[in-house]
Amino acid sequence: MKNPLNDTDLLIKITKKYSTPVYVYFEDIIKRQIHKLQTAFQKLPYEIHYAMKANENPEILKIMHQNGLGVDAVSINEIKRALTVGFAKEKIIYTPSCPSENELKFAFDRQIHTHIGGTEYFDFVINNYPDTAIGLRINPGNHIGGNQKIATGHNNSKFGIPVNQLDIINKYIDKGLKIDSLHLHTGSDVKTWQDLARSIDVIFEFAKHFNQLKYIDLGSGFKVKYQAGDTEIALKAYADYIQSKIDALAYPIRIKFEPGKFLVSDAGVLLVKVNVVKQGFDKKFAGVNSGFHHFIRPMYYDTYHEIINLSNKESATEKYDVVGVLCEEDTFAHNRYLSPVKKGDILMIRNAGAYGYSMSSIYNLRDKPKEVLVSMSGIKLIEN
Ligand SMILES: Cc1ncc(COP(=O)(O)O)c(C=O)c1O
């Protein structure tokens, strides 16, 4: 497949038609990523639930739906959107973090299967929904994830039920609590499958305490490439390891995965325009018409995102800090070498398809960016 991200003429054409800042998503790349997962996991009894928090645009959700995926939702509005797009309730799983009882009620009343992340919710479930089976989000006490802010399975994390609360779980099972599945998600951008495997060891060990479960949801964490020389997670080796765990369990079990980033990160770019190139004491700044109100990952998670000057194909480079318009520290890249930048140039920020628009805001009362989808049926503006 020709990489559409190299099609500078197309990208510039999109900025002329729709102006900047604009997120551009490529359906072909999403499908390529789905295919990669399906190929790696083909021998497993598995299902994929796209973590819609990564990019909840209805048109992106439709692509997932058309390709047979389910979704993982984390809020009432995400559930509502998934239902509106056409996902059957059986294709939606709900993994909220510290929800109110009303939020749980919303899901239970619609028979959306829910992963409960605290034993403190068990009384609510037993008293109000005694016949409904729940999943348990387990915290395996495994410190992995690209950085501290996206590590969610360690001893100090708010997420999940610590594995050492098994006795509490058993007490509630005796009282009639129905548990049909286990879940974990120990972090994003996990570097190796061996790191993920440490969590898997814990959850499969935990699963032995149950007579029969329908599935184990292994969450996600699948790392993507952000720059040349970067690695993606070795999915096939990971799948083989999971299979060995399934084989060793005394009862048959299905597996669920909840990828977000893996499916949409590389499929999206943010195109921004240079408002000004200004000289600081020592540094040169490329000031663009965007900021962390559009794309917060570089500032919040310190993530590296490749930036390309689409308006200048020269191979010579100069060093810039690429900064935004907010009255804040909103630096997209420090000391980055780009082909020489001038006012009006279009810069492409890569790997912006996940946690880009979905984490955007109207801070400083500035508008949100537009979103455009490039697919077989053409190029269109997509409403969020
Ligand atoms: C419960 C849960 N599942 C899945 C994901 C998706 O993770 P990723 O985007 O790394 O694939 C997240 C991300 O935060 C999550 O919290």
The ligand as a Gaussian input file, in Angstrom:
#p B3LYP/6-31G(d) Opt

LIG

0 1
 C       -9.278000       0.281000      29.963000
 C       -8.496000       0.656000      28.760000
 N       -8.482000      -0.171000      27.715000
 C       -7.802000       0.127000      26.589000
 C       -7.080000       1.314000      26.464000
 C       -6.366000       1.599000      25.182000
 O       -5.003000       1.682000      25.328000
 P       -4.074000       1.993000      24.084000
 O       -4.549000       3.264000      23.487000
 O       -2.710000       2.054000      24.600000
 O       -4.250000       0.898000      23.086000
 C       -7.052000       2.201000      27.542000
 C       -6.276000       3.437000      27.442000
 O       -6.114000       4.221000      28.312000
 C       -7.784000       1.871000      28.712000
 O       -7.806000       2.695000      29.769000

